[in-house]
Amino acid sequence: MKTYLDYIQIDPDIRFGKPCIRNTRISVGDILGWLASGMTFEEILEDFPELSLESIRAALAFAADREESIKILTSA
């Protein structure tokens, strides 16, 4: 079974190091933005045939994992 890391790459020479879908210039942030604006998986796949359903899910899993690791620091 593939993990999201099989679909996501971070390369400082591509999109200034933003996490992107492997072998594309489509960032995780792009996908999240499209979904947030109301696009469906099917619409994204139609507009960006270089993506797959698995790569969109990988972007979501990557973002969820990153969100889970965020820590809020407070000062006393």
Sequence and secondary structure as in RCSB ss.txt:
>XXXX:A:sequence
MKTYLDYIQIDPDIRFGKPCIRNTRISVGDILGWLASGMTFEEILEDFPELSLESIRAALAFAADREESIKILTS
A
>XXXX:A:secstr
   GGGTEE  TTSGGG  EETTSS BHHHHHHHHHTT  HHHHHHH TT  HHHHHHHHHHHHHHHHH      
 
